[in-house]
């Protein structure tokens, strides 16, 4: 790059390149959300936590880099910006391709010492694009002092557009195509800034190269879809993308799918042919071929989930999570006259009803059956109807579930509040049926049992033990919760149902001594002991003594699949050679490992460069310690509130991705407005007390009122709920946007050289607290996360950097 | 007494292959396996590793069944990747599953999921005839070659294990190393009265428990879930 060309490039600058800044911000935020999706597809969901800290780490590292090389970079602003933008565009795609090639296998992480290193490698790979994106923004702030407002507005506007834009794009584009589109946006930003022909040409060539790169997602070879496609003649016949998941339909004509989870060993009938539908490459749901002959579905009567049809006469039914319709066919086989089915993913219902309607027999439009597109909890909350039976389908994949891969995912389906809601919609004598995989030693089933007991008690039932029954096959178990006490006749029919199918009874009201396990034996009656303890007076003692966490999940701590207890860890490790590792839900230890990794990486990439440049660190009239603690406290408190409120809105907006998109967008937008508004006060030399009071007041008001407000608004249309979410977040984010620029203005006024350092400290603590917030939520709940966040804002009030007088 | 017994088993098992340069590693592994099996007697109902199983495992060169890049791990008590999303089970699990089948020299065994062929080789050391079906073509081919080159009398085929292998009649034991959502009814039918079936349940690298199925003489079926680890989920009772 010749000097003359550089001079030509830099001489054009007069105003900040706002469009380019917006494009970079949009692409970076879009990339953050898209990475969450793509890693869920090629690996598993818990990497979502990694992405937030990866992105922030990139931003922090860029701040540190700008501080270290500020003069050199600013002298070549345009070239530096467009090069960074181009590298962002290229690395966004290439680093993801490299992540796919890294050979990281989370299932092997505790066996193979190379796996943690591979995890660290992909962590660092993913930082690269965010580093370049942040470099563009950070450089622009530094290059145009006094023009922070329009730059900040462009940055925020772009980020907000990116959040929502990627969600929309995922309805139209496959994830890989969306990734390339983001890469192209960054290249366009590069071309805009470096307008002379060579720059545009280079961006054009890079763009074409990006488009020509391989566009295949490489799934972990251990995912269900990968296994299915290894079978001779199995092929993908359909693929549909949406933010809710990548649906892949597979036909395997030579060796057909035969999905019937936990089918009784007494069955001898054939299972009809099926197509396999995989969500994000996992969790097979079958589209069963149904030609209208009821007898072809007889095998569905040999699942544990068929029990309620033997206890209730022609019940009206609600199926939650109807998916590809197996539970509908089971209901049809049992001559259910009226059925409502709630399914979140419209694409899934469309596949079953329309695209493969002739094959599936259109189960959603069988006589008396009705499909409702919507999230299960939301659908129940807004419905004024009641049913004889509410069936909660078995949705998660056994492999991933048993390996503890869901242990960090929030699940509002199985919380105490959720179960209370279902019970409220049961007719007198109606039943709730929940089917889960059998894990050994028992985890989810006992947790579900404990949750049901808590829900019954909170619903005013004085005798929960008389309303519960638990049966178990060799691979699935079904828990029945009745709105009323079980009758002797029902119990007799339950016994007969189990006898005919070789299922065992683990709990039912009354004397259990005659119900010894006969068919599916265990060395200890773990399920029965647990169930009896949970309905007895010693339930608290049992929860403490049990080596897994089976305490009920709540909306505040919605980690149903989190069974890990620290005190059991030494025993799990000791049992490693005995094959004891599967006992451990290792999603949680991975989260802790990610926290350590993020801390280490943020120290190395953010604080170390700043320390190396410490000669430049002259604190002037400010106390360095105060500057550091103020920005560290803000990093923590902002992330704590943001993450906690994303979670609070998941239930309201029905899906994590919508919640992340909408809440993140709202926080960015209104924090930006708050920041802009606070500039009016100039450098007042303090953080106004009123700002912290407003943040605390609004957050506490929400903690108190959202749980009762959300159910009232749950039934509204999605777009209206998004508007309400934006309105609710607006005042909180508005005030939360003020402390950072006020502090920055103070630092800029007294010691401008400390500005990137303050940014770096803030980014560093944000990285760590993004993960730490989740850990805190698992143990103490999201309300506690909010309260800690508020307290940290209180501390920030005192830590505001003061001049040394 | 128990230690003496283990030492004796290991002596028997390893003496045969003293010349094998990897025999020492294998012997150590077996010692470890036998020790852990004794630890889990309460969970599995198998107080000691059957001497015949130990001998069989001492004979089978596990390193011949793993990919070249995993040979150095072949005698570690851990599952190993063999490609195609499949694993070769942890030796402890192989020992336990084989032990649970209680094979006799005249038995006929069916294996669903040949994988690397290692488990079939161990079975072939103990039974008269072993039939093994693999669904993934490259694995089936590779396993057949390995088994043949080592001289094992295992009949293999590529195909769907769901219907078992009715051409070979009924079996004294069936081992299913890869199971889908349910146990195929034809496999139950092909199990002789008094016969046993073992199925590991869990994700790859993560065997959660073993399903042990027994067909009684009257044709009725019982299953037993066996935890392969010495673990009691409750802390001390009150």
Contacts between the chains, C-beta under 8 A, distances in Angstrom:
chain1	res1	chain2	res2	distance
A	105	B	81	7.4
A	107	B	203	6.2
A	107	B	204	6.0
A	107	B	205	4.4
A	107	B	206	6.4
A	108	B	81	7.0
A	108	B	205	5.5
A	111	B	78	5.0
A	111	B	79	6.8
A	111	B	205	6.3
A	221	B	83	7.9
A	221	B	84	6.9
A	221	B	85	3.9
A	222	B	85	5.1
A	222	B	203	7.1
A	222	B	204	5.1
A	222	B	205	7.9
A	223	B	85	7.9
A	226	B	85	5.3
A	227	B	85	5.3
A	230	B	84	5.7
A	230	B	85	6.7
A	230	B	135	7.7
A	230	B	136	5.0
A	231	B	135	5.7
A	231	B	136	7.3
A	232	B	135	7.9
A	232	B	137	6.1
A	232	B	158	7.8
A	254	B	160	7.4
A	255	B	135	6.4
A	255	B	159	7.6
A	255	B	160	4.3
A	255	B	162	7.4
A	258	B	162	6.6
A	258	B	180	6.7
A	258	B	181	7.5
A	258	B	182	7.4
A	258	B	184	7.6
A	259	B	180	7.2
A	259	B	181	5.0
A	260	B	181	5.7
A	260	B	182	5.1
A	261	B	181	4.4
A	261	B	182	6.8
A	262	B	181	7.2
A	262	B	182	6.5
A	263	B	181	7.2
A	263	B	182	3.6
A	263	B	183	7.5
A	265	B	183	6.0
A	265	B	185	7.6
A	265	B	188	5.9
A	265	B	213	7.5
A	265	B	221	5.1
A	265	B	223	7.1
A	266	B	221	7.6
A	267	B	185	6.0
A	268	B	185	5.2
A	268	B	189	7.8
A	284	B	181	7.8
A	398	B	181	7.5
A	399	B	202	7.5
A	399	B	203	4.1
A	399	B	204	7.7
A	400	B	203	7.0
A	402	B	201	7.6
A	402	B	202	5.2
A	402	B	203	5.9
A	402	B	206	6.9
A	402	B	208	5.1
A	403	B	202	7.2
A	403	B	203	4.1
A	403	B	206	4.8
A	438	B	225	7.5
A	439	B	208	6.6
A	440	B	208	6.3
A	440	B	209	4.3
A	440	B	225	5.3
A	440	B	227	5.7
A	441	B	227	6.9
A	441	B	231	6.8
A	441	B	233	3.8
A	442	B	233	7.4
A	474	B	183	7.4
A	474	B	211	6.2
A	474	B	223	4.8
A	474	B	225	7.3
A	475	B	181	7.5
A	475	B	182	7.1
A	475	B	201	7.3
A	502	B	221	6.5
A	518	B	222	7.4
A	519	B	221	7.3
A	519	B	222	5.8
A	519	B	223	6.5
A	520	B	222	7.8
A	520	B	223	4.9
A	520	B	224	7.6
A	520	B	225	6.7
A	521	B	222	6.3
A	521	B	223	7.0
A	521	B	224	4.3
A	521	B	225	7.3
A	522	B	224	7.3
A	522	B	225	5.5
A	523	B	42	6.4
A	523	B	43	5.1
A	523	B	44	7.8
A	523	B	45	7.2
A	523	B	226	7.4
A	523	B	227	7.0
A	524	B	232	7.5
A	526	B	233	6.3
A	529	B	234	7.6
A	538	B	238	7.8
A	541	B	238	7.0
A	542	B	234	7.8
A	545	B	234	5.3
A	545	B	235	4.6
A	545	B	236	7.7
A	546	B	233	6.0
A	546	B	234	5.9
A	546	B	235	7.9
A	547	B	231	7.8
A	547	B	232	8.0
A	547	B	233	5.1
A	547	B	234	7.0
A	547	B	235	6.7
A	548	B	233	6.6
A	571	B	231	7.2
A	575	B	229	5.2
A	575	B	230	6.9
A	575	B	231	6.2
A	577	B	32	6.7
A	577	B	36	6.5
A	577	B	77	5.2
A	577	B	92	7.3
A	578	B	36	4.7
A	578	B	39	6.6
A	578	B	40	6.7
A	578	B	92	6.5
A	578	B	228	7.0
A	578	B	229	4.5
A	578	B	230	6.3
A	579	B	90	5.5
A	579	B	92	5.6
A	579	B	93	5.9
A	579	B	207	6.0
A	579	B	228	4.8
A	579	B	229	5.4
A	580	B	229	4.4
A	580	B	231	6.3
A	581	B	206	6.9
A	582	B	202	5.5
A	582	B	203	7.8
A	582	B	206	4.1
A	582	B	207	6.3
A	582	B	208	4.6
A	583	B	229	6.8
A	583	B	231	6.1
